[in-house]
Amino acid sequence: MKMSDIGIHGKMLKWIQAFLSNRTIQTTYEGTTSSKRTLEEGLPQGSALNCTLFLIFINDLPSLIKVNKPLFADDLVIWTTEKYPILAKAKQMRELPAINAYCNFWKLKINAGKSVYSIFSRSHKEAACVIDFSLDGVLLEKQVNSVYHGAQLDRQLNMIPFMNSLKEKASKRLWLIKRLATTTWRANKETLRNLYLGYVRSSMEQALPLQAVASIETASSLDTV
């Protein structure tokens, strides 16, 4: 996507163009310096603009995908919900070549080793199916409880594994707070409260919308912490 298409014009556009153009690199090893090479692609390592420029670079990818998709930085998920699994499979398999072609055209490398698929269904039979999804000739691994940005998704979406992991993480942190409260010098009440809010409770507030779909019994186990 062109920067001018999203409202970047004038001096800002010229500055970024100058920032990315005519960049050269050279390496020094054991007192010998190589000749300069011109960088024709990529971004300067360590630049604070890298993330923003990358997001602009792939900003048109979601428009090519016809199924549901969230895109967070370089982390893409696609999904579809259908009554019949064969229809869901067909729609997903139609999107994978388009994603692969886009990445090949723009010289982006998909990490097939970290790319997985999951089946969410109340039916044990449907959930046990294995589908031959592939990216760039590499078969994707099936993952029963897939994790997206720290949230563990189970196939029935009852959120029990995710809530249990949050409870375990928060309980371990709470134990440390309790140790501070029982030492001979004892931390004051305000310090303990701030530690709890910033260190314990914050860990339990991850993915609150997902926690809302959990059962009352599952949620109450986290409430005790």
Backbone as a ProteinNet text record, in pm:
[ID]
protein_1_A
[PRIMARY]
MKMSDIGIHGKMLKWIQAFLSNRTIQTTYEGTTSSKRTLEEGLPQGSALNCTLFLIFINDLPSLIKVNKPLFADDLVIWTTEKYPILAKAKQMRELPAINAYCNFWKLKINAGKSVYSIFSRSHKEAACVIDFSLDGVLLEKQVNSVYHGAQLDRQLNMIPFMNSLKEKASKRLWLIKRLATTTWRANKETLRNLYLGYVRSSMEQALPLQAVASIETASSLDTV
[TERTIARY]
84.5	0	88.6	52.8	127	93.1	193.7	170.1	74.5	80.3	-9.4	-155.1	-180	-317.9	-378.9	-295.2	-347.5	-322.8	-298.1	-291.4	-155.3	-48	86.7	139	157.1	196.9	306.8	347.4	435.6	570.5	614.5	748.2	764.3	658.3	667.3	696.2	627.4	648.8	790.2	836.8	971.5	1077.9	1051.9	1149.2	1162.8	1047.8	1050.9	1116.1	1088.8	1150.2	1302.9	1349.4	1493.2	1553.2	1475	1520.1	1543.7	1462.5	1470.5	1553.1	1582.3	1650.6	1802.8	1872.7	2019.5	2090.1	2043.8	2107.9	2217.2	2329.8	2441.7	2486.8	2549.7	2602.4	2744	2823.3	2953.8	2990.9	3077.2	3112.5	3262.8	3299.2	3439.9	3465.6	3565.8	3598	3749.9	3798.7	3941.1	4024.2	3976.9	4050	4031	3955.9	3931.7	3787	3770.1	3636	3597	3475.4	3426.7	3387.8	3365.5	3315.3	3168.3	3118.9	2980.5	2885.7	2772	2666.9	2538.9	2464.3	2339.4	2225.2	2146.5	2029.2	1912.1	1862	1751.4	1615.9	1616	1489.7	1514.2	1406	1419.1	1423.7	1430.5	1431.6	1558.1	1604.9	1723.2	1697.4	1784.3	1765.3	1772.4	1676.4	1675.1	1601.7	1550.4	1480.8	1346	1312	1183.3	1066.3	1094.8	988.5	955.6	1034.2	1018.8	878.5	824.4	692.8	584.7	589.6	489.3	499.1	620.9	639.1	597.9	623	581.7	429.7	361.9	216.2	157.7	219.8	175.3	199.4	312.3	351.5	249.7	196.2	102.6	-42.2	-68.4	-202.2	-309.1	-270.1	-368.5	-391.8	-319.6	-338.4	-479.4	-535.2	-669.6	-776.3	-762.2	-864.1	-867.1	-760.4	-755.9	-818.6	-842.5	-896.8	-1047.9	-1121.9	-1267.8	-1336.2	-1259.7	-1319.3	-1283.4	-1328.4	-1297.9	-1148	-1095.2	-950.9	-917.6	-844.7	-779.6	-630.9	-574	-431.7	-369.8	-275.2	-204.7	-56.8	-2.4	136.6	152.2	238.7	257.2	186.3	97.1	25.5	-114.9	-137.8	-264.9	-340.7	-470.9	-559	-675.9	-711.3	-831.7	-922.9	-1053.3	-1146.5	-1280.8	-1357.1	-1491.6	-1580.3	-1706.8	-1802.8	-1910.3	-1924	-2020.9	-2089.8	-2208.4	-2282.1	-2215.9	-2165.7	-2104.6	-1952.5	-1875.3	-1729.3	-1666.4	-1722.1	-1662.4	-1666.7	-1770.4	-1781.7	-1679.3	-1661.1	-1561.6	-1422	-1395.1	-1264.8	-1240	-1341.8	-1327	-1297.5	-1365.2	-1343.6	-1203.6	-1157.5	-1023.8	-915.7	-932.1	-832.1	-825.2	-933.2	-934.5	-852	-842.6	-771.1	-620.4	-577.3	-435.5	-348.2	-386.8	-304.9	-294.7	-402.9	-399.4	-300.7	-299.4	-203.9	-61.7	-43.5	89.3	140.9	52.8	91.6	127.7	51.1	78.6	217.3	246.4	375.1	491.4	473.8	580.2	606	499.6	512.8	588.9	558.5	621.6	741.7	789.7	911.7	900.9	784.6	763.6	767.7	839.4	854.5	759.2	669.9	577.3	648.5	635.3	693.7	595.4	611.1	519.9	527.7	643.5	658.4	571.9	539.6	455.2	310.7	282.6	147.2	70.9	-41.7	-119.8	-267.7	-345.1	-489.7	-560.2	-681.7	-761.5	-905.3	-974.2	-1116	-1193.1	-1287.6	-1370.4	-1509.1	-1544.6	-1671.9	-1709	-1839	-1887.7	-1888.5	-1879.6	-1879.1	-1739.1	-1726	-1596.1	-1548.3	-1643	-1608.3	-1549.9	-1615.8	-1568	-1435.3	-1422.6	-1300.4	-1180	-1204.3	-1094.5	-1045.7	-1112.4	-1074.1	-936.1	-865.2	-735.3	-747.2	-709.7	-725.6	-588.3	-573.5	-444.9	-433.2	-417.3	-389	-238.9	-200.7	-58.2	-30.3	90	137.8	274	283.7	409.8	464.8	371.6	410.9	435.7	419.4	442.8	308.8	285.4	161.3	157.1	41.9	26.6	-9.6	45.2	18.2	-115.9	-187.9	-313.7	-285.5	-348.5	-329.9	-466.5	-479.8	-609.8	-646.1	-554.7	-576.5	-480.1	-519.8	-433.3	-424.8	-313.8	-290.4	-276.7	-354.3	-345.8	-324	-205.6	-167.7	-192	-148.6	-155.5	-286.8	-387.5	-517.5	-528.3	-547	-557.5	-703.1	-726.1	-861.2	-885.2	-982.1	-1014.8	-1122.5	-1135.4	-1221	-1369	-1412.9	-1552.7	-1575.5	-1468.8	-1473.9	-1541.9	-1514.2	-1564.6	-1463.5	-1344.4	-1238.2	-1182.3	-1207.6	-1157.3	-1004.2	-935.3	-787.4	-729.3	-788.7	-739.2	-758.5	-876.5	-904.8	-817.2	-792.3	-706.1	-562.5	-517	-380.4	-368.7	-473.2	-472.6	-471.2	-551.6	-558.3	-423.8	-358.7	-227.8	-123.1	-122.8	-26.3	-48.9	-176.1	-207.6	-181.6	-207.9	-186.6	-39.2	46.8	191.6	237	181.8	220	164	43.2	-18.4	61.5	118.4	200.3	319.8	380.1	492.3	448	329.9	276.5	254.8	203.8	179.7	310	415.3	545.7	592.3	565.9	603.9	522.6	398.8	311.2	342.8	417.3	441.8	585.9	668.9	805.8	809	919	927.7	914.1	964.4	954.7	820.6	749.3	613	599.1	558	527	396.3	385	262.7	145.5	26.9	-95.6	-102	-63.7	-71.6	25.1	144.6	242.2	191.7	135.2	81.2	-34.9	-118	-232.2	-183.9	-85.8	-32.9	34.4	104.6	167.6	62.2	-45.3	-151.7	-216.2	-247.9	-314.5	-224.2	-96.5	-6.1	53.8	64.4	136.5	44.1	-60.6	-149.6	-276.1	-350.1	-478.4	-459.6	-353.3	-330.4	-313.3	-255.7	-237.4	-368.9	-469.8	-600.1	-693.1	-656.5	-743.9	-715.1	-628.9	-596.1	-717.6	-745.6	-853.7	-986.9	-1026.4	-1152.8	-1275.7	-1285.4	-1401.8	-1412.1	-1297.6	-1301	-1346.3	-1307.8	-1349	-1500.4	-1561.1	-1705.6	-1786.7	-1730.1	-1805	-1786.6	-1700.4	-1679.9	-1800.9	-1819.4	-1931.2	-1910.4	-2019.1	-2011.8	-1919.7	-1925.6	-1842.1	-1693.8	-1662	-1522.8	-1473.1	-1556.8	-1517.3	-1500	-1583.1	-1577	-1444.4	-1383	-1253.4	-1146.8	-1161.1	-1066.9	-1101.8	-1230.1	-1275	-1215.7	-1191.6	-1136.8	-996.5	-921.5	-787.7	-796.4
-119.3	0	125.1	222	347	433.6	503.8	591.7	704.9	749.1	858.3	815.2	683.3	633.7	642.1	652.9	659.2	796.2	895.5	1033.2	1085.2	1013.7	1062.3	1137.8	1268.9	1354.5	1451.5	1533.8	1646.6	1608.7	1686.8	1669.9	1535	1486.6	1357.1	1245.6	1246	1144.8	1154.5	1277.1	1296	1252.5	1279.4	1240.6	1089	1017.3	871.4	814.4	876.3	830.9	845.8	957.8	979.3	883.2	852.6	763.1	621	580	442.5	428.3	537.2	529.5	539.9	473.7	483.1	448.6	346.4	302.5	201.3	211.1	120.2	53.1	-61.9	-133.5	-180.5	-199.5	-261.9	-324.5	-422.6	-499.6	-494.1	-481.4	-484.6	-611.1	-688.4	-812.9	-827.6	-837.8	-853.1	-745.4	-622.4	-509.7	-486	-571.7	-555.7	-513.6	-408.1	-355.9	-390.4	-442.5	-480.8	-356.9	-376.2	-266.9	-242.7	-126.4	-91.4	-161.1	-206.4	-266.4	-186.3	-167.5	-92.3	-184.4	-140	-215.7	-183.6	-284.2	-263.6	-295	-359.3	-393.2	-405.6	-414.3	-425.9	-291	-295.4	-175.3	-170.7	-49.9	-38.5	-102.9	-192.7	-262.9	-167.2	-180.4	-99.8	32.3	62.9	190.8	189.3	302.4	312.9	315.6	341.2	345.9	209.5	108.7	-21.3	-79	-79.3	-139	-66	67.8	146.9	126.2	126.4	107.9	-32.2	-130.6	-266.9	-278.8	-215.6	-219.6	-154.3	-45.4	19.3	-72.9	-142.9	-230.5	-342.5	-400.6	-513.3	-472.2	-343	-293.9	-338.5	-374.3	-415.8	-566.7	-641.4	-786.3	-826.1	-768.3	-811	-795.6	-695.8	-674.3	-787.4	-866.9	-978.8	-1104.4	-1105.6	-1224.5	-1209.9	-1308.9	-1299.3	-1362.1	-1424.5	-1480.3	-1390.3	-1427.9	-1348.3	-1348.9	-1234	-1226.3	-1110.8	-1138.1	-1032.2	-1031.3	-913.8	-899.9	-808.7	-862.2	-783.7	-789.4	-677.5	-673.7	-780	-879.6	-983.7	-1113.6	-1105.1	-1223	-1225.5	-1317.9	-1323.9	-1451.2	-1438	-1552.6	-1540	-1650.3	-1651.5	-1762.4	-1738.4	-1842.4	-1824.4	-1930.7	-1927	-2019.3	-1984.2	-2063.3	-2115.9	-2246.3	-2308.9	-2425.5	-2457.6	-2572.7	-2703.1	-2703.3	-2824.3	-2805.8	-2893.4	-2879.5	-2876.2	-2950.3	-2954.2	-2818.1	-2740.1	-2605.5	-2512.1	-2524.6	-2443.1	-2474.2	-2603	-2643.7	-2583	-2586.7	-2534	-2385	-2310	-2165.6	-2132.5	-2208	-2183.6	-2216.6	-2328.3	-2370.1	-2273.8	-2203.5	-2104.1	-1981.1	-1951.1	-1831.3	-1852.5	-1973.8	-1998.5	-1968.6	-2009.2	-1973.8	-1822.7	-1749	-1603.6	-1539.8	-1588.1	-1537.2	-1571.6	-1693.2	-1738.9	-1658.6	-1632.9	-1556.3	-1412.7	-1352.9	-1216.5	-1208.5	-1303.8	-1302.7	-1327	-1416	-1442.4	-1320	-1252.3	-1135	-1022.7	-1003.8	-895.3	-942.9	-1064.8	-1119.6	-1128	-1172.9	-1197.6	-1348.3	-1390.9	-1533.3	-1574.4	-1668.4	-1720.5	-1827	-1817.6	-1918.1	-2034.8	-2132.7	-2246.8	-2328.8	-2327.7	-2403.6	-2351.5	-2221.8	-2162.3	-2145.2	-2186.6	-2174.5	-2303.9	-2294.8	-2412.5	-2388.1	-2494.4	-2479.8	-2552.6	-2510.5	-2571.4	-2586.2	-2683.1	-2704.5	-2682.1	-2591.2	-2563	-2622.5	-2721.4	-2790	-2863.2	-2872.3	-2951.5	-3100.1	-3129.8	-3268.3	-3327.5	-3436.5	-3502.1	-3556.2	-3604.2	-3660.3	-3553.1	-3438.7	-3330.6	-3273.9	-3263.9	-3207.7	-3298.2	-3427	-3521.5	-3526.1	-3458.1	-3460.3	-3397.2	-3449.4	-3394.1	-3342.7	-3217.2	-3152.7	-3121.5	-3143.2	-3118.9	-2972.5	-2885.3	-2745.4	-2730.1	-2652.7	-2632.8	-2489.6	-2443.1	-2311.3	-2327.9	-2284.5	-2293.1	-2436.2	-2532.2	-2672.5	-2741.3	-2669.9	-2727.6	-2752.4	-2878.7	-2911.8	-2844.9	-2789.8	-2722.3	-2822.6	-2800.4	-2888.1	-2852.6	-2956.2	-2933.1	-2911.2	-2809.8	-2778.8	-2779.5	-2863.4	-2877.8	-2751	-2705.8	-2582.3	-2475.5	-2406.6	-2305	-2182.8	-2111	-1992.5	-1871.2	-1767.2	-1644	-1528.3	-1469.6	-1358.3	-1389.1	-1507.9	-1545.6	-1606.9	-1606	-1663.1	-1804.2	-1903.1	-2041.6	-2072.5	-2115.2	-2141.4	-2291.8	-2342.5	-2484.1	-2507.2	-2631.1	-2660	-2634.2	-2642.1	-2615.2	-2472.3	-2396.5	-2255.5	-2235.1	-2328.2	-2306.5	-2229.8	-2207.9	-2125.9	-2181.4	-2307.7	-2366.6	-2370.6	-2420.1	-2419.9	-2279.2	-2181.4	-2044.2	-1986.7	-2007.5	-1954.7	-2022.2	-2152.2	-2223.3	-2172	-2142.5	-2089.9	-1951.9	-1869	-1737.4	-1750.8	-1844.7	-1864.9	-1911.1	-2003.4	-2053.6	-1942.4	-1862.5	-1753	-1650.5	-1613	-1511.9	-1564.9	-1692.5	-1750.6	-1750.4	-1780.9	-1778.6	-1637.9	-1539.5	-1401.3	-1356.4	-1402.9	-1367	-1424.3	-1542.9	-1604.9	-1516.4	-1453.3	-1363.4	-1241.4	-1190.7	-1075.7	-1114.9	-1236.4	-1282.7	-1294.7	-1335.3	-1344.9	-1207.1	-1105.1	-969	-922.6	-971.9	-928.6	-999	-1108.5	-1185.7	-1178	-1099.4	-1084.2	-995.7	-996.7	-922.7	-772.5	-721.6	-577.3	-536.2	-631.6	-612	-487.8	-511	-399.5	-335.7	-203.2	-136.9	-169.6	-138.9	-176.9	-117	8.3	74.9	11.6	-24.3	-89.1	-224.9	-302.4	-433.7	-421.4	-321.3	-301.5	-267.6	-177.8	-139.7	-258.8	-340.5	-459.6	-557.1	-572.4	-663.3	-615.6	-486.3	-433.2	-441.2	-408	-402.3	-534.6	-628.3	-753.3	-874.9	-875.4	-992.3	-969.8	-866.3	-844.8	-817.2	-745.8	-716.3	-843.7	-948.7	-1074.3	-1146.7	-1117.6	-1183.1	-1108.7	-985.5	-905.6	-924.6	-1021.5	-1048.1	-1104.7	-1052.3	-1102.2	-1110.1	-999.3	-997.1	-1036.3	-994	-1037.2	-1189.5	-1258.6	-1404.7	-1464.2	-1400.6	-1451.1	-1441.7	-1350.4	-1329.9	-1449.6	-1531.9	-1646.7	-1770.8	-1762.4	-1876.3	-1893.1	-2014.5	-2042.1	-1970.1	-1955.4	-1888.4	-1965.6	-2098.1	-2180.9	-2161.1	-2155.8	-2136.5	-1998.5	-1896.5	-1759.8	-1739.2	-1808.2	-1790.5	-1839.8	-1940.2	-1989.5	-1882.1	-1795.2	-1684.3	-1569.3	-1554.4	-1447	-1461.9	-1585.6	-1605.4	-1547.3	-1551.6	-1492.7	-1341.3
0	0	0	-83.5	-88.7	31.8	82.8	197.2	162.7	37.5	-3.3	3.1	-7.2	-3.2	135.7	238.1	374.7	437.4	352.7	400.2	439.7	405.2	435.6	314.6	329.5	216.2	260.8	168.5	199	255.8	353.4	410.2	479.4	543.5	611.3	511	398.5	295.6	237.9	213.4	159.3	260	389.4	492.7	499.6	497.8	503.4	377.8	263.9	139.1	145.5	199	212.8	316	419.5	525.4	473	375.9	325.9	198.6	131.8	2	17.5	-75	-84.9	45.9	113.5	237.6	202.8	269.4	243.7	373.5	359.7	475.6	445.2	549.5	536.8	670.7	666.8	785.2	809.7	936.4	975	1055.5	1013.8	1082.3	1091.8	1214.3	1240.5	1168.7	1178.2	1123	974.8	908.1	763.7	740.3	662.6	633.4	490.8	477.1	345	265.1	137.5	54.1	86.1	51.1	80.6	-16.2	38.7	-42.8	-23.1	-129.8	-121.3	-79.4	18.1	62.6	-29	-95.6	-188.4	-126.8	-11.1	55.4	204.5	280.9	426.1	495.1	627.7	709.9	795.1	830	916	1051.9	1092.1	1218.4	1336.3	1427.7	1548.7	1535.9	1418.6	1400.6	1472.3	1534.8	1603.7	1505.7	1378.6	1277.3	1218.5	1248.8	1183.6	1195.3	1317.9	1339.2	1259.7	1264.1	1192.3	1041.9	988.9	845.1	801.5	884.9	851.2	847.1	942.9	945.1	820.2	775.8	651.7	533	535.5	425.1	402.3	513	498.5	522.2	520.2	553.6	454.3	332.2	232.7	231.6	315.9	320.8	364.7	471.1	514.1	406.2	319.1	215.1	112.4	105.1	11.1	68.8	198.8	265.1	281.4	236.5	233.4	354.7	444.3	565.5	683.3	802.6	921.3	948.8	988.5	1014.2	1108.5	1217.3	1294.8	1260.3	1245.9	1216.1	1320.7	1398.1	1499.5	1466.2	1417.5	1368.7	1259.9	1281.7	1180.7	1219.5	1316.3	1366	1307.2	1213.2	1140.6	1175.7	1199.3	1219.6	1123.2	1057.5	973.5	1023.6	1017.6	1059.5	988.6	988.6	933.4	1015.4	1026.4	1103.2	1009.3	1003.1	913.5	983.7	935.7	989.2	947	821.9	768.8	760.3	825.3	827.7	689.4	594.4	460.7	393.3	424.4	368.7	434	565.9	636	583.5	560.7	507.9	370.8	284.3	148.1	149.4	236.1	243	294.4	394.9	448.2	345.6	275.7	178.4	59.9	33.5	-73.8	-37.2	92	135.2	145.4	177.6	200.3	78.2	-44	-160.7	-182	-151.3	-167.7	-71.5	53	152.5	111	64.1	23.1	-96.4	-192.9	-312	-274.6	-182.5	-137.6	-73.9	14.4	85.3	-10.9	-106.2	-203.4	-291	-329.3	-416.5	-345.8	-216.4	-141.1	-60.3	-88.1	-27.8	124.7	169.2	311.2	334.8	437.5	466.4	577.1	546	646.7	729.1	859.3	948.2	957.9	869.2	865.8	993.8	1060.7	1183.5	1296.9	1292.9	1396.3	1349.6	1227.4	1173.4	1200.7	1268.7	1306.9	1274.3	1283.9	1267.5	1381.3	1411.5	1517.2	1469.8	1526.9	1498.1	1627.5	1624.4	1740.9	1717.2	1797.2	1779.3	1906.6	1932.7	2046	2011.6	1883.9	1838.9	1850.2	1924	1937.8	1802.7	1722.2	1590.6	1500.3	1493.6	1407.6	1458.1	1589.1	1646.6	1623.4	1603.2	1583.4	1439	1348.5	1207.1	1186.8	1088.2	1049.7	907	885.3	755	696.7	568.4	501.1	458.4	557.4	527.7	504.4	404.8	378.6	335.6	368.8	328.3	263.5	140.3	66.8	65	51.7	43.3	175.3	287.6	420.4	489	531.7	600.8	737.7	771.3	899.9	1008.2	1125.8	1239.6	1302	1345.6	1415.4	1563.7	1621.3	1763.2	1831.1	1932.2	1999	2074.9	2160	2237.6	2186.5	2084.4	2024.8	2115.6	2104.1	2187	2095.9	2124.3	2046.4	2141.6	2135.4	2221.9	2369.3	2409.4	2549.9	2593.4	2506.8	2541.8	2484.2	2570.4	2527.3	2492.5	2369.8	2320.7	2312.1	2386	2380.1	2274	2228.4	2112.6	2139.3	2266.8	2298.8	2346.2	2351.5	2391.4	2527.1	2620.9	2756.7	2842.4	2786	2845.3	2976	3006.5	3131.4	3134.9	3030.4	3035.9	3051	2981.5	2988.2	3127.8	3186.3	3319.1	3424.7	3407.7	3502.5	3496.2	3374.6	3360.8	3424	3408.9	3472.8	3624.9	3675.5	3820.4	3874.9	3804.5	3849.5	3849.6	3743	3733.2	3843.7	3865.2	3966.8	4107.2	4131.1	4264.1	4301.6	4204.8	4231.6	4267.3	4197.4	4227.2	4362.5	4393	4520.6	4637	4617.3	4721.6	4756	4653.8	4679	4759.6	4728.5	4803	4949.4	4970.2	5107.8	5184.7	5117.4	5183.6	5230.3	5149.3	5188.9	5309.4	5319.2	5428.2	5559.9	5554.6	5676.9	5726.4	5657.7	5704.6	5829.6	5899.5	6025.7	6005.6	5891	5872	5811.7	5750.2	5697.4	5608.5	5484.4	5395	5439.4	5422.9	5467.5	5374.2	5420.3	5350	5209.9	5195.5	5066.4	4966.6	5012.8	4925.4	4878.8	4973.1	4937.9	4838.7	4858	4767.8	4627.1	4617.2	4486	4417.2	4495.9	4440.1	4388.5	4464.3	4422.6	4291.9	4286	4166.3	4043.4	4061.6	3947.3	3907	4005.5	3978.7	3972.8	4055.1	4061.3	3978.1	4012.4	3944.6	3795.5	3760.6	3619	3537.2	3597.2	3525	3502.1	3585.3	3571.2	3476.1	3441.3	3356.3	3208	3175.4	3035.4	2963	2844.9	2758.8	2833	2892.7	2968.1	2883.7	2757	2676.8	2664.9	2658.7	2652.1	2785.2	2895.4	3025.9	3044	2972.1	2987	2938.3	2850.2	2798.1	2885.4	2986.2	3076.2	3167.2	3217.8	3307.4	3440.5	3516.4	3646.3	3739.8	3734.4	3821.7	3788.5	3657.9	3616.2	3655.9	3636.2	3669.9	3818.8	3899.4	4045.6	4102.7	4037	4086	4073	3974.5	3957.5	4052.4	4082.3	4172.4	4311.8	4354.8	4488.8	4500.5	4392.1	4391.6	4392
[MASK]
+++++++++++++++++++++++++++++++++++++++++++++++++++++++++++++++++++++++++++++++++++++++++++++++++++++++++++++++++++++++++++++++++++++++++++++++++++++++++++++++++++++++++++++++++++++++++++++++++++++++++++++++++++++++++++++++++

